[in-house]
Amino acid sequence: MKNTLITGYDRYYRQVLVKEIGGQGQQKLKKSKVLVIGAGGLGAPVLFYLAASGVGTLGVVDYDTVEMSNLQRQILYKTKDIGQIKVKAAKNTIKTLNPDVKVNTYNKKIITDADTNILSEYDIIIDGSDSIKLKNLIARKCVKVSKTLVTGSASTWEGQLFIYDPNNSVSCYSCIYGNQSNNNDNDCSHLGIVGTVTGMIGSMMASETIKNIVGLSSSLTNNLLIYDGLFNEFRKIFVPKNTTCRSCNYNL
């Protein structure tokens, strides 16, 4: 009888074949710690792909419960999960996919600067939240503690992606939207969202995270990527440093 036991090598074999990753890159993934803020439309595919790729430790931050309307795009959850705490349901799905991944859950809402202290415990921060106010708070903390930040957003047919790399960036996320710090405008309950758009942006966020972990550079550092799902078009816009940015000029 064929031995169906899945070893670590078997699980990641196709990925190890990629020359830019290889065995050394896979070991880097295993040792990495990634924090995902928001386990919704963007966070769900991010968590799925990072767990599948072999990231050693995943932190999941969210304060919601699973609702029926989430299931159209938040692919971590099933109908049976409705009513459950999101981070708990997310952990169950991740562990079913890859039991070797350590999953830390934080059932909380990040509101103040003190709430962001958790970011210091991780190598890379992924922001899939839907609030510009929160995104600016996270951006400021990442600048302060020199953490790579992968930020995504999505609404209707459009998605955006931006990366802050403390070693190579001249601008941060707040250089783009810092003046809108009091807005919570990306609310899909009002604007609507196509589930495949969150899948596209979330997958790219995961891909950029993997590249960063294994030591590959990104063309999205200092550039905002805009995806138009209605016309299937991509644009990249260079983001210069905003001299009045509250995050870049944060008093360390």
N, C-alpha and C positions, 0 to 999 in steps of 0.2 A: 504493500500500500504506500502511495506517495505521502511523504511527510509534508503536511500542510502548515506546519509551524512557520510563522513569518518572523524572520530575523531582522535585525536592524539593517543589515546589508540588503536584504531582499526589498525592504520597504522603500529605501532611498536609491536603489540601483540606477534607475533611469536618470535621476538627478545628479548622481555622482559622475555619470558619463559626460555631463556637460563640462567642457574643459575649463570654463571660468569658475566652476565650483569644485569638482573633484572631491577626493577624500578629505583634504584639509579644510575646504570650505564647509563640508558637511559637519566636521567637528566644530567649526566656528558656530554654526547654526545650533548645534547641540548645547554649546556653552552660553549662548546668548539669552538675554532677558528683555522681553518686549512688553511694554504696557499699552493696551488698547483702551482708549477712553471713548465710550459709546459702543454698546453692543447691538446697534440697530442696523439700518440698511447698509451702511459702509462697514461697520465693525464686524458684521456677520461673515461676509466673504473673506475679510482680512484674517479673522481668527481661523476660519476653515483652512485657508491655504497655508498660513504660517504653522498651524498644527501639523498639517500633512507634510510640510517641508522639513519638519524635525526641529523647529525652534524649541530649545530646552525648557524655557519658562515663559509662560504667558500670564500677564496680569490683565484682568477684565474689570473695568469700572462702568457701572450703570446703576440707576436707582429705580428703574421702571419694572413693571410686570409685563408679561407677554399678553398682547391683545390680538383679537382676531384680525384686525386691520394690519398688523405687523407682518402677517404670514405671506403677503403678496411680494415682499422683497427681503425680509429678514430670514434668510435660508437656514440659520442655525436652529430654528424652532419648528415644531410640529403642532398640529391641532391639539394634541394631548397636553401640550405645554401651556395652553392658555390659562392665565391666572397665576402662573408660577413666577417667582422672582427671576428676572432675566439672567443675572449672572449665574444663578444656580442651574438654570436650564442650559445656558451656554456651556458651562463646565461639563455637564453630563454628556452633551453632544461631542465636545472636544475629546473627552476621555474615551468615548466609544470609538471615535475615529482613530485616535492615537494615544493609547494608555501610557506611553512613555513621557508624554509632555506633562510638566508640572503646571497646574493652573491655580493662580491666586485670584480670589474674587473679592471685589470691593463694592458692596451694595450701598452706595452713597452718592450724594450729589456734590460735585465740586463747585464751591461758591467763593471761598476766600483764598487768599494766597497761602494760608496755612494748610488748606486742603491739598495743595499741590506738592507738599513735601514728599509724597510718595514717589514722585517722578525721579527723585535722586537715586532710587533703588534699582532703576532699570537702565539698559543701554540705549534703547531707542523708544521714543514716544510716538504713538500713532493717535491722531485726533480725528475721530469720526463723529464728533458732536455736531449739533445743529444750531448752535448759538454763537454769534460773532463775539459777544461779550466773553463767553467761556473760552473761545478760541484765542482771544487776545490774552487772557489770563494764562493759558497754557503756553502761548508763545513767549510771554515775558519770563515765565519760569524756566523754559528751555534755554533762553539766552543767558539767564542768570547762572544756571548750573551746567552750562555747556553740554546740552543733550541734543542729539539729532531728533528733529521733529518732522514727521510726515503728516501733512494736513490735507484732508479731503472734504469736499462738500458736494451735494447734489440736490437738484430741484427740477421738477417737470422733466424735460428732455436733456438738461445740461448738467455737466459735472465739472469740478475743478480739482486740481492737485498741485500742491506746492511743498517743497522740501527745504528745511533749514538745516544746514550742516555747519556746526560751530567752527570747523576748520577751514571751510571754503566759502561760506556765505558772506555777501556784502549787504544783504537785506533779509528781513524776517517776515513772517506772515502779517504782522501788525503794520508793516510798511504799506501793505495793500489796503487793509480795511480798518486800520486803527481808529479813524475818525468816526466809525460806526460802532464804537465800543458798547453803547447802551442798547443796541438793537438785538433782537432775537428773531431775525427775519426769515430764516431758512426753514420755515415750518411747513412740512409737507401736508399737514392736516388742512391747510388753507390753499396752498399752491398746487398740491398734487405731486406725484413722483412716479416715474416709470421704473419698475423694479430692475430691469436690465441695466439701467444707467448706474444704479448703485452697485450692481455686480461688476460693471466695467471699471468704475473708479476704484472700488474696493480691491479688485484683482490687481490693478496697477499699483495701488498703495502697498499691497503685500509683495509684489515683485520688486518695487524700489527698496523695500525693507530688506529683502533677501540680498539684493545687490550690495547694500550698505554693509551688511553683516560680513559678507565674504570679501569685502574690500574693493568693490567696483565703484567707480565714480558715476554720478548721475547728471544728466543734462537738465534736470529739473531744479537743480540748485540755482537759486536766483531767477528762476523762470516759472511763471504761472502757466500750467497746462489747462486748456479749456477744451472740453469735449462736447460736441453738439450731436446728440443721438438722433435727432430728427433728420439731419442731413448727413450724418456719419462723417463729421469733419473734426479735425484737431487743429488747435492753434497754440503756439507758445509765445508768451509775452515776457520780455525781460523786465524784472522788477528792480529798479535802482533803490539805494538806501534812502529812506525818508528821514531827513535831518530832524524832523519833529516827532519821530516815532517814539512812543513811550516805552516800548519794549526794548528796542536797540539801545536806547539811552537810559535804560533802567539803572538806577544807582546801586551798584553791587556793593 
